[in-house]
Amino acid sequence: MNFSATLKSDNKKTDEMSTAVYNRGMGKKKTPSSDNTIVVNKKARYDYFIEETYEAGIVLEGWEVKSLRAKSIQVKESYILLKHGEAWLHGAHITPLNTVSTHIKPDPVRARKLLLHRNEIDRLVGAVERKGYTIVPVKLYWKKGRAKVEVGVAKGKQQHDKRSTEKDRDWERQKSRILKNA
């Protein structure tokens, strides 16, 4: 009787092991994470009231894509110009990697074309020309393997607006500290 009980328990263990081996190849699906974000333009949120945002594709060269994967881009001083019915990203500095091919002369601050629908470009032109808004890049991120730019239609902040934003942020920080310690 003892022998059959140990035999059953051994069979149960091997069955569990075989199912574990069988299920090994069927991993969990990847969940979207915040790791898709390349860079966030915090200066834009500080200097402007962002009223509307649009998602735009960006035309890049191969070395620029590699640099974006390494997150070596700076968009603090960048802006978007609308010329001849097209949107262009100016002032974004993509630092070339050391592994860039020797036969290419990379230009880190070249103007890069943004891909938007015609009606979105028309709305942006109307906001800039008639209402006096500014268009700034808010963040860059990956979506389905493609680099995207979140474009914000913004109105400039006055100095007192910046101070009130800073006060609100400090108050939220203090409030969270007080609630955490209580």
FENUR-V449581 format. One record per residue. N is the residue number from 0. RES is the residue in one small letter. PHI is phi in degrees with one decimal (NA if undefined). NEAR is the number of other ideal C-beta (glycine too) atoms within 12 Angstrom. Layout:
BEGIN
((N/RES/PHI/NEAR) (N/RES/PHI/NEAR))
END
This chain:
BEGIN
((0/m/NA/7) (1/n/-62.6/8) (2/f/-60.9/9) (3/s/-69.2/10) (4/a/-65.3/11) (5/t/-69.4/12) (6/l/-64.7/13) (7/k/-64.3/14) (8/s/-67.2/14) (9/d/-65.4/14) (10/n/-63.2/14) (11/k/-63.6/14) (12/k/-65.2/14) (13/t/-67.3/14) (14/d/-63.6/14) (15/e/-63.6/14) (16/m/-66.4/14) (17/s/-67.4/13) (18/t/-69.2/13) (19/a/-64.5/13) (20/v/-66.9/12) (21/y/-63.7/11) (22/n/-83.3/12) (23/r/-59.9/11) (24/g/-72.3/8) (25/m/-96.5/10) (26/g/-73.3/8) (27/k/-71.8/8) (28/k/-71.0/6) (29/k/-71.6/8) (30/t/-97.4/9) (31/p/-65.1/12) (32/s/-123.0/9) (33/s/-78.3/11) (34/d/-68.1/12) (35/n/-71.3/24) (36/t/-73.8/22) (37/i/-89.0/34) (38/v/-154.1/32) (39/v/-117.0/25) (40/n/-89.9/35) (41/k/-69.1/19) (42/k/-63.1/25) (43/a/-64.5/35) (44/r/-66.9/25) (45/y/-77.2/23) (46/d/-88.8/25) (47/y/-133.6/29) (48/f/-89.4/23) (49/i/-84.8/29) (50/e/-97.6/22) (51/e/-143.9/25) (52/t/-128.5/25) (53/y/-130.6/31) (54/e/-99.9/25) (55/a/-128.6/35) (56/g/-78.9/27) (57/i/-135.6/37) (58/v/-87.9/22) (59/l/-127.2/29) (60/e/-91.5/23) (61/g/-60.1/18) (62/w/-67.3/27) (63/e/-70.4/32) (64/v/-64.1/25) (65/k/-61.8/24) (66/s/-66.8/29) (67/l/-65.5/34) (68/r/-63.1/22) (69/a/-84.9/19) (70/k/59.4/22) (71/s/-105.2/26) (72/i/-139.7/37) (73/q/-130.0/24) (74/v/-119.7/36) (75/k/-59.6/20) (76/e/-101.8/17) (77/s/-88.2/36) (78/y/-150.3/29) (79/i/-120.7/40) (80/l/-110.0/26) (81/l/-109.2/30) (82/k/-130.4/17) (83/h/53.1/10) (84/g/74.0/17) (85/e/-130.6/22) (86/a/-101.9/37) (87/w/-127.8/30) (88/l/-93.0/42) (89/h/-113.4/23) (90/g/83.4/25) (91/a/-80.0/38) (92/h/-104.5/23) (93/i/-102.6/37) (94/t/-75.7/22) (95/p/-70.9/27) (96/l/-74.5/22) (97/n/-67.6/13) (98/t/-87.9/15) (99/v/-64.5/23) (100/s/-56.8/14) (101/t/-75.2/10) (102/h/-86.8/7) (103/i/-111.8/15) (104/k/-101.8/12) (105/p/-71.2/25) (106/d/-108.2/17) (107/p/-67.9/23) (108/v/-115.8/20) (109/r/-66.1/23) (110/a/-74.5/22) (111/r/-118.0/35) (112/k/-76.1/26) (113/l/-103.3/36) (114/l/-102.3/24) (115/l/-131.5/30) (116/h/-71.9/16) (117/r/-57.8/13) (118/n/-67.6/12) (119/e/-68.2/26) (120/i/-63.6/28) (121/d/-61.7/18) (122/r/-64.4/25) (123/l/-65.0/37) (124/v/-61.2/25) (125/g/-61.5/18) (126/a/-66.8/25) (127/v/-74.5/26) (128/e/-77.8/14) (129/r/-91.7/11) (130/k/-102.2/17) (131/g/77.2/13) (132/y/-83.3/26) (133/t/-116.5/30) (134/i/-112.4/42) (135/v/-129.9/42) (136/p/-76.8/47) (137/v/-94.1/39) (138/k/-159.7/32) (139/l/-117.4/40) (140/y/-154.7/31) (141/w/-97.9/25) (142/k/-141.0/19) (143/k/53.6/11) (144/g/79.6/12) (145/r/-116.7/20) (146/a/-79.2/37) (147/k/-125.4/30) (148/v/-118.8/43) (149/e/-90.1/36) (150/v/-99.0/43) (151/g/-112.6/34) (152/v/-88.7/31) (153/a/-128.4/33) (154/k/-118.7/22) (155/g/-63.7/18) (156/k/-93.4/22) (157/q/-82.5/13) (158/q/-60.8/12) (159/h/-68.3/10) (160/d/-66.4/18) (161/k/-64.0/19) (162/r/-65.4/14) (163/s/-67.7/15) (164/t/-62.3/21) (165/e/-65.5/17) (166/k/-62.5/14) (167/d/-62.2/14) (168/r/-64.3/17) (169/d/-64.2/14) (170/w/-63.8/14) (171/e/-62.5/14) (172/r/-64.0/14) (173/q/-64.8/14) (174/k/-61.5/14) (175/s/-67.1/13) (176/r/-65.1/12) (177/i/-63.8/11) (178/l/-68.0/10) (179/k/-70.1/9) (180/n/-80.6/8) (181/a/-78.9/7))
END
